[in-house]
């Protein structure tokens, strides 16, 4: 039986370059998506700054191009990687360049535009500009995103709020090519521990130890909570990366020691056993100042934990305030402490929030659902039919009631 032209177009195989600032993001966050693309028949290569995860990516069969991409505001440090990316794209003759993260997104799209790549796609893991930013700098970063948007064919957002912002600010001009896919989590792997009865309560946080994640507020909260409850312990899962502009890890540990709470704090550093560490927690917190769509929150929800997070994009989409957790103002350690104590003092309410959070994670943010959305966008790119992807999600999906996932 002869295939229609539409069916043949749907089977287009793409030669794709993924540009991301550091290899840890490619391995930890993007690996399921990249493997899904390859399983769909696409040819995937990765351009990033090489670190400890590059060999693991190579063992999975990916071609890695080492580029000196750095998280810095110094424009001169981006000249060399931009030039090298341009030459790589010209030589590689890629069908699509898919750029991720603020630095990788900016340099990847600029190099792809200069290198005349046929399709440029940007996966937005969170715009650098945010509400709590100097107004002049905010408008400057919006202007940069607007300019880069003129050469971007497709946008994929992990936050629907970012999608709305991009359309409102003119960063993305075509709603049918601006798709919310969300972040995803393996809800089978990140599962609740039902044997926590009788354990001391543990308040935890997962993430890089940098100031903007709210670690100073976490310590101030811990001081208040520890004074009120002698049985509470605190668990910090994460550390500072060498590529972080803010090397706050050592200072934070010293501040914990000076606070007199050293014996009540546990630091795991970076670990592959995040799920196991989450299962030790009673309450998960993320007092961050800026996020895209935090995967740590989704992992905590999937593990059945009540989540206390700040009223910023991503967090206020993932967490339903009063149902799956509590939302507090950013940079407000007193509000954070009150929220933690409220849930510690009402374990039945906390447990019910955890159950609803688990249900929300399974029905909206399961990794398989997100991979399906991601693949659908590339199917639309290959077929040239934007309607294939534009029907994927309706705006505001993250705020709809549980169980409203489109089929």
N, C-alpha and C positions, 0 to 999 in steps of 0.2 A: 504494500500500500504506500502510495506516494505521500510524503509529508507536505503540509502546507508551508509557504514561505515563513509564516509566523512561527511554526513549530521549529523550523530550521534555525530561525533567528534566535529562538529561546535557547538553543544548544550551543551558542557561541562560547568558545573557550578563550579566556582572557590571559594575557601575559601582564602580570601585576607586580608593581613595586610598592611595598609597604614602607613608609618612612616614619620612624619613631625616634625620639631623642635618645633613649637608653634601652639596652637589651633586656633589662629586668621587666620593663613594661610589655615588651613583645612576648616574653616568656610567661609571665605571671598573669597578665590581663588579656592579651590578644591571642594567646596560643590556641584556645578552642575555636576562635573565629578563623584563624589562619588554617588550621587543620581542616575545618569544614569547607573552606574555599578550595583547598587542594583536593579534598575528597570529591568535590563537585567537578573536578577536572581542570581547574585553573592552575596556571604556572605562577608560583609565588616566590618572590625574593624579598629580602629585608635589608634596609639601610638604617644603621643606627650606630651609636657609640658603643663599642664592644667592651663588655665586662665579664663577670663570672658566668653569665647565662648564655653567652654566645655558643659555647661548645655544646650545650644541651640543645639549643635550637638547630645546630648543624647535625647533631645525632638524629634529630627528627627529620632530617632531609632538606632543611631550608638552606638556601644560599644566603650568606651574610656578607654585606658590604660594610666595612668598618669606616665610619665617618666621625670626625671629631666634633660631634654635636654637643653643645653645652647649654645648661640652664643658666643664662646670664643675660643682663641687659646691655652688655658691652657690644655695640654693633660690629666693631672690628673683629671680634672673635667669631662672627658668623660668616665672614667673607670666604675663608678657605672651604668650609663645608658646603657653602652655597655653590662655589665654582665646581667642586668635586661632584656634587649632586647633579649639576647641570650636565657635566660630561658623562656621568653614569647614565642619565636618562637618554641622552643623545645616542650613546652606544647601545643601550639596552633595547631601544625601540619598543617600549612598554605600551600596552593598550591603555592601561590605567595606572595612575599614581594615587595611592590612598595614603594620606598623611594623617598623623595622630599627634596629639598633645600640642601645647602652644608653640614651642620652638620647632618641633618637627613639622607641625602644621604650617607654620609660616615659611620656613625654608623649603620644605617639600613642595608646597604649592608654587612658590616663586620659581624654583628651579624647573618644575614641570611646565609652567607657563612659558618660561624662556626656552626650554627644550622642546616646545611644541608637542607635548604629549596630548594625544587625542581626547582623553577624559581625565579630569582632575576631581578627586573625591576627598572630602575632608570629614573625618570622624571627630566630632567635637566632644571632648571629654570634660569640657568646662572652659568657658571663655576666661581669659586672664582678668578682664575687668569684672568688677562686682559692686554691690550696693555700698559697701563700707570702704570706699576708695576716694581719694582726692578727686573732686569733680573734673579738674583739668586733665588729670591723668586718665580718668575714666573715658572722657571724650576722645583723648588721644588714642587709646587702645581700641575704642569703637571705630575710629577713623581708619586705623590700620587694618582691622578686620573687614571693614567695608571695602577698602582698596583690594585686599586679597580676595574678597568675595567676588569681585568683578571677573576673576579668572578661575572661579571654582564652579564646576558643573553640577556637583552633587554634594549635599550636606547630610550627614548622619549624626543625630544627636543622642547622647545618653540621657539628657534631661529635656523634657518637653518644655520646661520653662525657658531653656536656652533657645529652643526652636522658635518659641513665641517672640523672644527678644530679637533674634536674628531677623525675623520677618518684619518686626516693627521698626528696627533700625536700618533696614535695607541691606543688611549684610548678606542675606539670602533673598533673592528677588523672585524665585519661582517656587511657590508652595508645594508643587507636585514633585520637586526634586529636593525637598527639605523634609527628611523623614526622622521621626523619633523611634529609636530601636531599644533604648534603655541599656543599662548594664545588667549582666546576668550572673547567676550563681548556681552552682551544682547543688540543688536542694536535696539530692540523695546523699551526697558526701557531707554537706553541712546540715546535720540533723540534730535534734534535741537530745540531751542526756536526761533520761527519766529517773536517774538515781541520785538526785541532788539533795534529797531530804536529809536533814541533820548536819549538813555541811555549814561552816561559817559563811556568811554572805561575802561575795566578792564583786567589787565594782571595777569594771575593766575598760580599756581603750585599746584600739588596734590602729596603728598607722606610723608613718615616719615621725620621728621626734623632731618636729620643727615648731616654731612659735605659732604659725598660722593654723595648726591643728588644735590649738587651744590647750596645750599642755600646762601653761601657767595657771589657767583657770581650773584645770583638772587637779593640780596640786592644792590650790586654795580650797577647792571643794573638799578634797580629801582631809584637809586640816579641820574643817568644820564638821564633817561627817565622823571623823575619828574621835573628836571630842564628845560627840553625842552618842556614839555606838562603839563600845570597846571591842566588839566581835568582828568588825568589818575589816576586810583586807582589800588591797588594791593591786591590780594586775596590768602591766604595761607590755603590750606585744608590739615590738617594732624597734627601730633605731634610726639614726641619721645615715643617709647615703652620702658617699664621698662627693657626689655631684650636687648635693643640696647647697644652695646659697647660704642657708641658715644652718650652721653646725651647732645645734642647740642641745644635742644629746648629753654631752659631758656636763654642761652647765645645769641641765635639768636634774641629772643624777645627784650633783652636788647640792642643789637646792632641796632635794628630797632628804638627803643626809642631814642638812642643817635644820630641817623642819622637825627632826626627831622621829620621823615616820619610817625610817629606813627598814626597820624590822617588819613593818606592815605592808611594804611594797615588794613586789616581785617583778623583775625585768627579764623578759625572755630573749631580748634581741630579735633579730630577724629569724623566723622559723618557718619551716614547711608544714608544721603541725598547728596551723591557725585554728582549724576546727576543734582540735583537742583543747586548745587554750580557751576558746569561746565556751566550750562545755563546762569549764571551771567557773564561769562567771554567773552571777545572779542578775546583774544589770549591766548593759552595755552603754557607754557614753561616747559621743563625738562632739566636743565643744568647739568645732572648727569655725574659722572666720570665712573660709572660701572653699567650695567644693564644686565638682562637676556633678557627678551622681555617685556618691561614695559606695564602693563595693563592700567595704567593711560593714556598713549598715545593713546591706542586704544579707551578708553572711551571718550577722548577728540575728537578724529577723528569721532567717532560715533555721538557725539553731534554737529558735523558740525563746529568744531573749527580749524583754521589754527594752526599748531603745530611747535614750534621752539624747536629743541632738539639737542643734541650733537652728534658728529660723533663717536659713539661707537656702539658696537654690539646691536642688538635689535632695538635701535632707528633708525639707518640707514637702517634697513630692513623695519620697519613699515612706516616711513615717506619717501615719494619720494621728494627729494630736488628740490625745485622750482615748484612743482606741488601740493602737499598736505601740504606743509610747507617749512621750511628752516632748514638746518643742519649747525651748527657752531662748531668750535673746543671746546673741553672740557677745563675748567679752564680759559676761555677767556671771561671775563665780557664785554669787549669793543665790541667784535663781537656779543655777545648776545644783548647788547643795540642797536647796529646798526640794527640788524635784527628786533627787536621789533619796533623801530621807523619807519623802512621801511614799515612794515605792518600797523602800526597805520596811517601813512601818505598816504596809498593806500588801502582804505577800500574795494574798488571793487576787487582788487587782493586778499586781505585776505579772502573775502567772497567766491570767486571762489575756493581758496585753501580748504576752509572748506567744500564746496560741494563735491569736488573730494575726500577729506579725508573720508567723510561720505560714499561715494560710495565704496571706497577701503575697509573700515571696514566691510560693509555689504557683499561684495563679497568674501573677503578672511578670515576675522577674526570673523565672526558671531559665537556666542556661540554654536549654533546647529551644525555648521560645525566642530568645534573643538571637541565637544563631540562625533561626529560620528567618527572622526579620532582616538580619545582616545579609544573608544569602539572597533574599528576595530583591534587595537593592542592586546587587551585582547581576542578578538575572535581568533586571530592568535595564541596567547599563549595557549588558551584552545584546539585548534585543532591541535597544533603542526606544523602548516603550515605557515612558515615565508612569503611565497609569497603573502598571504592574505593581509599583512600589507605593504610589500615592494612596492606594486603597488599603495599605497595610495597617495604618494606625489613624485614629482620629485624634485631633488635638485635645490635650487635657486628659488623656487616657489614664495617667497615673493618679488622677484625682477621682476617677469613677469608683463606684462601690466594688468590693471584692466580687469576683465572678463575672466581670463584664469584659473579659478579654475577647477580642474579635476572633472569629474562627478563620 
